[in-house]
Amino acid sequence: MTTDIASVSLPDGERIPKLGQGTWEMGEQPARRASELAALRCGIELGMTLIDTAEMYGDGATELLLGEALAGLRDQVFLVSKVYPHNASRRGVIAACEQSLKRLKTDRLDLYLLHWRGSVPLAETVEAFEALRSAGKIRHWGVSNFDTDDMEELVATPGGEACATNQILYNVARRGPEFDLLPWLAARNMPAMAYSPVDHARLPKRSPLDDIADARGVSVFQVALAWVLQKPGVFAIPKAGRVEHVRDNHQASQLQLDARELAAIDTYFKPPRSKRPLEML
């Protein structure tokens, strides 16, 4: 297995790959199944051993696909899944986790996230996460799509300081978290997990990313992914359903943008100068 991917630390010091694999929209089309299985296994071989999924994805179909992909490989992977907000009660979290474990064909998750903020009190969700951790069903827990005020409330909740990460929409075109959320997380040694790190392939048709890509002989998407991966305290989970796409993502992890290139990107995709509400997909 290739191990040339940089890593980032969780609050307890455990190191995880800066580049992982997302699975949103995978496992939903039978015609793509073989390609998706091969892509996931290729990613693991290349060292992209952090894999993110959710009970929401394909209404469980994605977890089933991933369970198949991980046959014989589970111990090599840092496995992440997410619970629906409407399942975030104490009993609901535990029941949902058991179903995810069953679909994934494993006895534990390495990280379990609340998918987004719902109506269930955070104290109840945290209690359930801690119960799962005590039972050995999960190793770490965290949240997703939490803005700074949500994080403040979370860490003020009993047990909330054990949060390991916040999974957020963050990429070169959506830089709002840089104003306050990313600094808040960094101050607590809590890494951010960037989903849709190439903006779901909806980047502008022409930008400095194109000039850099042309000069480097790479794709615009590889430049955009490399930009995210160079951010300290951030790790990314791009989805790739084909082996070729997985290899492209891995190559992006080896691309180091220089100061001139980063400055050119900043002139077009400007850093935030004021608070922006956290965006979601």
FISE-474726 format. One record per atom (N, C-alpha, C): x, y, z. Coordinates in pm, whole numbers, padded with zeros to 5 digits, always signed. Atoms other than C-alpha are relative to their C-alpha. Example, Ala and Ser with C-alpha at 12.3 -4.5 7.8 and 13.67 -1.06 7.14 Angstrom:
2
+00089-00119+00000;+01230-00450+00780;+00090+00120+00000;-00082-00119-00006;+01367-00106+00714;-00077+00109+00073;
! end
This chain:
281
+00083-00119+00000;+00000+00000+00000;+00087+00125+00000;-00071-00125+00006;+00126+00347-00091;-00028+00082+00126;+00018-00076-00124;+00182+00572+00212;+00059+00140-00014;-00061-00131+00022;+00295+00902+00056;-00099+00115+00016;+00100-00104-00023;-00017+01096+00155;+00025+00064+00135;-00019-00072-00126;+00025+01365+00420;-00113-00034+00096;+00101+00031-00101;-00167+01330+00745;-00034+00123+00082;+00045-00104-00090;-00352+01546+00994;-00035-00067+00132;+00025+00059-00132;-00406+01494+01367;-00141+00028+00049;+00122-00020-00077;-00732+01441+01550;+00040+00060+00136;-00034-00063-00129;-00754+01616+01890;+00077-00090+00096;-00071+00090-00092;-00627+01304+02070;+00138-00040-00052;-00132+00027+00055;-00318+01291+01847;+00002-00108-00107;+00002+00103+00104;-00425+01007+01616;+00013+00065-00137;-00024-00053+00134;-00301+01067+01262;-00090-00070-00102;+00086+00053+00106;-00535+01022+00966;+00041+00064-00132;-00043-00055+00130;-00478+01076+00590;-00068+00134-00030;+00057-00127+00043;-00528+01428+00458;-00093-00018-00120;+00084+00030+00116;-00682+01275+00146;-00069-00133+00021;+00079+00122-00014;-00962+01024+00185;-00091-00019-00121;+00094+00028+00108;-01254+00901-00022;-00142+00026+00049;+00143-00018-00026;-01614+01020-00026;-00081-00102-00078;+00083+00102+00065;-01902+00798-00131;-00139+00048-00037;+00133-00054+00031;-02199+01030-00186;-00038-00037-00143;+00059+00041+00128;-02417+00898-00475;+00057-00132-00054;-00050+00130+00043;-02225+00570-00495;-00094-00111+00047;+00082+00114-00038;-02399+00233-00480;-00145+00009-00041;+00140-00022+00037;-02718+00365-00636;-00032-00048-00141;+00021+00044+00138;-02668+00249-00998;+00069-00135-00021;-00061+00132+00017;-02615-00126-01057;+00107-00004-00110;-00095+00002+00111;-02432-00054-01384;+00137+00055+00040;-00126-00060-00044;-02166+00140-01195;+00067-00077+00114;-00045+00065-00122;-02118-00106-00912;+00143-00053-00010;-00134+00058+00014;-01811-00288-01043;+00105+00109-00005;-00094-00111+00009;-01640+00040-01129;+00021+00065+00136;-00010-00064-00131;-01716+00188-00787;+00075-00087+00100;-00074+00091-00087;-01591-00120-00603;+00149+00005-00031;-00141-00005+00040;-01267-00111-00803;+00063+00132+00042;-00051-00132-00037;-01229+00262-00736;+00031+00007+00149;-00021-00003-00145;-01268+00225-00360;+00121-00083+00040;-00114+00086-00034;-01019-00060-00344;+00131+00059-00050;-00119-00067+00052;-00772+00130-00563;+00042+00113+00094;-00031-00108-00093;-00797+00427-00327;+00068-00050+00126;-00063+00057-00120;-00713+00209-00030;+00144-00040-00031;-00135+00041+00039;-00412+00068-00215;+00093+00120-00013;-00080-00121+00017;-00294+00424-00284;+00017+00078+00130;-00017-00066-00128;-00315+00516+00083;-00114+00092+00040;+00118-00083-00032;-00652+00697+00073;-00094-00084+00086;+00065+00100-00084;-00765+00484+00363;-00108+00056+00092;+00114-00058-00071;-01008+00728+00523;-00118+00003-00096;+00115+00006+00089;-01350+00658+00373;-00124+00046+00076;+00118-00061-00062;-01664+00858+00450;-00127-00046-00071;+00130+00035+00054;-02024+00747+00405;-00108+00052+00096;+00110-00045-00085;-02366+00800+00567;-00120-00091-00020;+00122+00079+00016;-02690+00619+00635;-00092+00062-00104;+00085-00069+00096;-02856+00882+00415;+00032-00037-00143;-00041+00020+00139;-02658+00796+00104;-00066-00125-00059;+00070+00110+00064;-02874+00585-00121;-00092-00076+00093;+00086+00064-00100;-03094+00512+00181;+00061-00132+00048;-00072+00119-00048;-02830+00265+00301;+00074-00076-00108;-00062+00075+00109;-02725+00140-00044;+00150+00026-00007;-00142-00032+00006;-02390+00319-00024;+00078-00076+00106;-00066+00078-00105;-02303+00156+00306;+00010-00147-00040;-00006+00139+00046;-02389-00182+00153;+00113-00018-00101;-00109+00005+00097;-02153-00112-00138;+00135+00003+00070;-00127-00014-00070;-01878-00005+00098;+00032-00124+00082;-00022+00124-00072;-01926-00314+00312;+00057-00108-00089;-00054+00096+00096;-01862-00522+00002;+00143+00036-00039;-00134-00044+00042;-01560-00313-00100;+00105-00028+00106;-00095+00014-00110;-01400-00352+00243;+00027-00144+00040;-00023+00141-00034;-01409-00733+00246;+00150-00030-00002;-00141+00031-00013;-01065-00835+00371;+00090+00121+00018;-00078-00124-00008;-00955-00470+00396;-00038+00088+00118;+00055-00088-00102;-01145-00337+00695;+00106+00057+00094;-00098-00047-00099;-00846-00314+00928;+00098+00102-00057;-00087-00101+00062;-00660-00094+00679;-00066+00138-00008;+00081-00118+00029;-00935+00170+00677;-00043+00073+00126;+00062-00086-00102;-01042+00462+00897;-00140+00030-00053;+00135+00000+00055;-01417+00425+00846;-00090+00100+00071;+00085-00108-00051;-01658+00717+00887;-00141-00019-00053;+00138-00008+00047;-02037+00722+00875;-00072+00109+00078;+00074-00111-00058;-02307+00971+00966;-00144-00041+00028;+00136+00029-00041;-02643+00960+01141;-00090+00118-00036;+00101-00102+00030;-02954+01149+01028;-00035+00081+00126;+00046-00077-00115;-03066+01435+01256;-00125-00056+00066;+00124+00053-00061;-03406+01270+01300;+00025-00132+00074;-00038+00119-00077;-03224+00963+01438;+00095+00035+00114;-00105-00045-00091;-03013+01171+01677;-00038-00006+00148;+00033+00021-00141;-03196+01082+01999;+00090-00108+00057;-00088+00099-00060;-03021+00859+02249;-00027-00140-00057;+00032+00133+00053;-03205+00547+02137;+00016-00004-00151;-00006-00003+00145;-03217+00659+01774;+00142-00012-00053;-00140+00008+00042;-02840+00707+01743;+00052-00143+00011;-00050+00135-00022;-02769+00365+01887;-00060-00097-00100;+00065+00088+00098;-03024+00193+01663;+00055+00025-00140;-00052-00033+00133;-02899+00379+01354;+00142-00052-00017;-00138+00050+00007;-02539+00290+01433;+00001-00150-00022;+00005+00146+00017;-02626-00078+01464;-00035-00037-00143;+00037+00029+00139;-02791-00069+01122;+00114+00032-00096;-00115-00033+00084;-02492+00107+00968;+00108-00107+00012;-00100+00105-00019;-02256-00149+01119;-00039-00127-00075;+00048+00120+00069;-02469-00428+00977;+00021+00013-00150;-00016-00020+00144;-02469-00279+00627;+00148+00002-00039;-00143-00012+00028;-02096-00209+00645;+00078-00128+00033;-00060+00128-00035;-02024-00561+00773;+00123+00017+00089;-00110-00024-00093;-01807-00439+01058;-00056+00009+00141;+00044-00006-00139;-01817-00431+01435;+00022+00136+00063;-00022-00133-00057;-01710-00067+01478;+00022+00102-00111;-00034-00114+00085;-01681+00273+01316;+00117+00072+00065;-00110-00079-00054;-01367+00477+01353;-00045+00142+00034;+00053-00134-00025;-01567+00800+01343;-00147+00002-00039;+00145-00008+00024;-01943+00864+01367;-00041+00145+00017;+00034-00141+00003;-02088+01204+01279;-00151+00023+00002;+00135-00051+00017;-02417+01386+01328;-00003+00076-00131;-00007-00048+00139;-02499+01469+00965;-00025+00150-00012;+00022-00144-00012;-02641+01813+01038;-00085+00025+00123;+00071-00037-00121;-02807+01998+01323;-00150-00018-00020;+00144+00020+00006;-03165+01892+01393;-00066+00051+00126;+00078-00047-00115;-03426+01935+01665;+00033-00072+00130;-00034+00074-00121;-03288+01677+01908;+00106+00079+00078;-00101-00072-00079;-03098+01844+02196;+00138-00063-00016;-00136+00050+00018;-02722+01815+02150;+00043-00089+00116;-00039+00079-00116;-02686+01678+02502;-00042-00146-00016;+00050+00137+00018;-02892+01373+02407;+00085-00074-00104;-00083+00061+00104;-02689+01307+02092;+00139-00033+00054;-00133+00023-00059;-02359+01345+02278;-00004-00119+00095;+00013+00114-00093;-02480+01104+02545;-00001-00131-00076;+00007+00122+00079;-02560+00848+02277;+00135-00033-00063;-00133+00023+00056;-02224+00894+02105;+00095-00056+00105;-00089+00047-00105;-02044+00846+02434;-00035-00142+00044;+00040+00137-00032;-02248+00533+02508;+00055-00097-00104;-00054+00084+00106;-02145+00392+02170;+00150-00014+00012;-00145+00006-00017;-01784+00479+02237;+00037-00092+00115;-00027+00088-00116;-01792+00308+02577;-00022-00146-00035;+00031+00138+00041;-01942+00000+02412;+00094-00052-00108;-00093+00043+00104;-01664-00011+02150;-00059-00001-00139;+00064-00003+00133;-01906+00049+01862;+00058+00110-00087;-00067-00107+00073;-01732+00374+01764;+00126+00039+00076;-00125-00042-00064;-01382+00508+01832;+00003+00150+00025;+00008-00144-00013;-01444+00879+01779;-00138+00044-00049;+00123-00056+00056;-01745+01100+01713;+00022+00148-00033;-00009-00140+00039;-01799+01439+01555;-00131+00047-00059;+00121-00061+00056;-02043+01657+01367;+00027+00038-00145;-00010-00044+00138;-02111+01782+01016;-00093+00118-00020;+00081-00118+00033;-02240+02113+00882;-00033+00085+00122;+00017-00085-00118;-02198+02292+01217;+00075+00130-00021;-00064-00130+00007;-02128+02665+01205;+00065+00031+00135;-00076-00033-00121;-01922+02842+01471;-00088+00005+00124;+00088-00007-00118;-02217+02914+01701;-00047-00137+00042;+00037+00138-00034;-02323+02549+01680;+00114-00070+00074;-00116+00062-00066;-01971+02441+01774;+00017+00054+00141;-00008-00058-00134;-01969+02681+02069;-00099-00067+00093;+00102+00066-00082;-02292+02529+02194;+00037-00145+00027;-00038+00141-00017;-02160+02178+02138;+00104-00017+00109;-00106+00020-00098;-01843+02219+02342;-00040+00046+00139;+00053-00039-00131;-02043+02384+02620;-00094-00106+00057;+00086+00110-00042;-02258+02069+02637;+00084-00105+00074;-00078+00103-00070;-02145+01803+02888;+00046-00110-00097;-00056+00100+00089;-01914+01568+02698;+00031+00052-00139;-00015-00052+00136;-01916+01791+02390;+00142+00030-00040;-00139-00029+00032;-01547+01868+02417;+00071-00119-00065;-00060+00119+00062;-01481+01513+02290;-00019-00003-00152;+00021-00005+00145;-01587+01613+01937;+00135-00005-00072;-00128+00021+00067;-01313+01501+01696;+00016+00082-00127;-00010-00073+00127;-01398+01691+01376;-00136+00059-00035;+00120-00059+00056;-01652+01900+01188;+00012-00012-00151;-00002+00018+00145;-01729+01796+00830;-00080+00114-00064;+00064-00119+00056;-01808+02105+00623;+00023+00011-00150;-00019-00034+00141;-01852+02226+00268;+00110+00107-00007;-00112-00094+00008;-01519+02390+00192;+00082-00031-00123;-00082+00012+00118;-01336+02449-00132;+00038+00140-00047;-00051-00127+00046;-01172+02724-00333;-00110+00100-00034;+00111-00088+00035;-01510+02863-00440;-00092+00031+00118;+00086-00018-00118;-01668+02845-00092;+00091+00012+00123;-00104-00023-00099;-01420+02999+00148;-00051+00064+00129;+00056-00063-00118;-01658+03136+00410;+00054-00050+00132;-00050+00051-00128;-01532+02903+00688;+00134+00058+00043;-00131-00054-00036;-01192+03074+00674;-00010+00119+00095;+00010-00122-00080;-01326+03385+00848;-00001-00029+00149;+00006+00027-00144;-01416+03231+01183;-00002-00148+00036;+00017+00140-00038;-01498+02860+01176;+00133-00075-00002;-00128+00071+00005;-01160+02726+01062;+00096+00047+00109;-00084-00041-00114;-00968+02945+01312;-00050-00053+00134;+00057+00054-00125;-01207+02833+01588;+00040-00146+00017;-00037+00142-00006;-01142+02467+01504;+00150-00016+00025;-00146+00011-00014;-00766+02519+01472;+00044+00030+00143;-00037-00035-00137;-00750+02680+01816;-00024-00114+00097;+00032+00115-00084;-00890+02355+01957;+00059-00130-00055;-00065+00117+00061;-00672+02121+01748;-00101-00097-00059;+00108+00081+00057;-00989+01997+01578;+00003+00018-00152;-00007-00018+00144;-00941+01932+01204;-00138+00012-00064;+00122-00009+00080;-01204+02017+00945;+00006-00102-00112;+00010+00095+00109;-01319+01752+00700;-00075+00068-00115;+00058-00074+00112;-01384+01918+00362;-00072-00096-00094;+00072+00078+00101;-01661+01762+00157;-00022+00087-00123;+00008-00068+00130;-01715+01852-00210;+00119+00094-00021;-00117-00087+00008;-01355+01983-00224;+00028+00058-00138;-00009-00064+00132;-01388+02055-00598;-00137+00055-00040;+00131-00064+00017;-01737+02207-00554;-00093-00080-00090;+00088+00089+00077;-01915+01907-00703;+00017+00023-00150;-00036-00022+00141;-01737+01978-01035;-00073+00118-00062;+00070-00118+00051;-01909+02316-01067;+00088+00125+00008;-00092-00113-00003;-01601+02539-01075;-00021+00089-00122;+00017-00090+00115;-01601+02846-01304;+00068-00052-00126;-00053+00051+00126;-01533+02783-01670;+00141+00051-00029;-00136-00052+00021;-01224+03005-01670;+00042+00081+00121;-00050-00066-00120;-01019+03115-01370;+00151-00025+00007;-00142+00031-00015;-00657+03116-01250;+00029-00149+00018;-00019+00145-00010;-00709+02745-01178;+00037-00059-00135;-00029+00050+00135;-00705+02690-01555;+00143+00032-00040;-00137-00038+00036;-00381+02881-01601;+00102-00088+00071;-00091+00085-00077;-00213+02681-01325;-00003-00143-00055;+00015+00136+00054;-00352+02354-01463;+00074-00014-00133;-00066+00006+00130;-00226+02435-01814;+00152-00001+00017;-00144-00008-00021;+00120+02526-01686;+00057-00126+00064;-00046+00118-00073;+00144+02219-01467;-00026-00131-00075;+00036+00122+00070;-00004+01972-01714;-00091-00090+00079;+00097+00074-00081;-00279+01870-01473;-00138+00055-00028;+00136-00049+00021;-00655+01922-01453;-00034+00112+00098;+00050-00105-00090;-00840+02216-01299;-00042-00061+00134;+00048+00064-00123;-00993+01976-01048;+00116-00045+00088;-00118+00037-00079;-00651+01851-00941;+00059+00123+00070;-00049-00123-00062;-00542+02210-00878;-00090+00040+00117;+00093-00038-00106;-00857+02281-00676;+00012-00093+00121;-00016+00095-00110;-00810+01965-00469;+00132+00023+00071;-00130-00028-00061;-00441+02041-00412;-00007+00123+00089;+00016-00122-00079;-00541+02387-00286;-00060-00032+00137;+00062+00039-00128;-00767+02233-00019;+00099-00078+00085;-00091+00086-00075;-00506+01975+00081;+00118+00076+00059;-00109-00080-00056;-00247+02247+00140;-00042+00081+00122;+00046-00076-00116;-00465+02410+00404;+00032-00079+00127;-00029+00070-00125;-00340+02323+00755;-00127-00034+00076;+00115+00039-00081;-00581+02132+00974;-00124-00035-00079;+00114+00035+00087;-00802+02031+00680;+00032-00131-00070;-00013+00119+00083;-00854+01690+00523;-00122-00009-00090;+00102-00005+00105;-01067+01616+00217;-00046-00138-00041;+00059+00129+00037;-01298+01342+00097;-00069+00009-00137;+00062-00002+00132;-01353+01372-00280;-00057-00137-00036;+00058+00126+00048;-01579+01110-00437;+00056-00032-00138;-00047+00044+00131;-01443+00909-00729;-00057-00139-00026;+00063+00127+00032;-01638+00629-00894;+00074-00082-00103;-00081+00072+00099;-01368+00527-01142;+00147-00001+00045;-00140+00014-00038;-01012+00406-01091;+00082+00118-00053;-00076-00111+00058;-00881+00677-01325;-00017+00127+00082;+00028-00118-00080;-01046+00946-01115;+00069-00009+00136;-00071+00021-00126;-00903+00797-00795;+00148+00031-00017;-00143-00026+00024;-00554+00807-00945;+00026+00149-00019;-00014-00145+00016;-00607+01171-01046;-00001+00070+00136;+00006-00060-00134;-00705+01257-00688;+00130-00025+00077;-00126+00031-00068;-00398+01081-00555;+00113+00087-00053;-00103-00086+00058;-00177+01275-00796;-00013+00143+00051;+00021-00136-00052;-00334+01599-00670;+00061+00015+00138;-00057-00008-00134;-00212+01513-00321;+00151+00020-00003;-00144-00018+00015;+00144+01528-00454;+00034+00136-00061;-00020-00130+00065;+00096+01871-00615;+00010+00110+00104;-00020-00111-00094;+00237+02164-00416;-00007+00132-00077;+00014-00130+00064;+00116+02507-00527;+00096+00099+00065;-00096-00095-00056;+00370+02786-00488;-00070+00132+00037;+00057-00125-00051;+00318+03133-00339;-00063+00083-00111;+00054-00077+00113;+00262+03294-00679;-00134-00057-00045;+00125+00065+00041;-00004+03041-00772;-00111+00022+00103;+00099-00022-00105;-00178+03075-00437;-00050+00144-00003;+00041-00140+00008;-00181+03453-00474;-00094+00023-00117;+00087-00013+00117;-00334+03425-00821;-00140-00054+00030;+00130+00057-00038;-00608+03203-00681;-00076+00097+00090;+00064-00094-00093;-00676+03457-00404;-00058+00122-00072;+00051-00117+00072;-00727+03735-00661;-00137-00028-00062;+00128+00037+00063;-01018+03543-00817;-00097-00055+00104;+00082+00057-00106;-01152+03336-00528;+00041+00068+00131;-00049-00086-00107;-01122+03603-00263;-00032-00056+00139;+00026+00041-00138;-01083+03511+00105;-00111+00087+00061;+00109-00078-00060;-01381+03621+00318;+00052+00113+00088;-00038-00115-00083;-01359+03964+00484;-00105+00026+00108;+00102-00011-00103;-01668+03916+00698;-00066-00136+00017;+00068+00127-00027;-01881+03639+00846;-00099-00034-00110;+00099+00053+00094;-02076+03427+00598;-00064-00122+00063;+00063+00122-00052;-02335+03168+00702;+00060-00124-00066;-00057+00123+00055;-02203+02815+00657;-00090-00055-00108;+00075+00057+00110;-02309+02673+00323;-00007-00152+00013;+00019+00145+00000;-02437+02318+00274;-00041-00046-00138;+00052+00067+00120;-02500+02080-00014;-00085-00116+00044;
! end
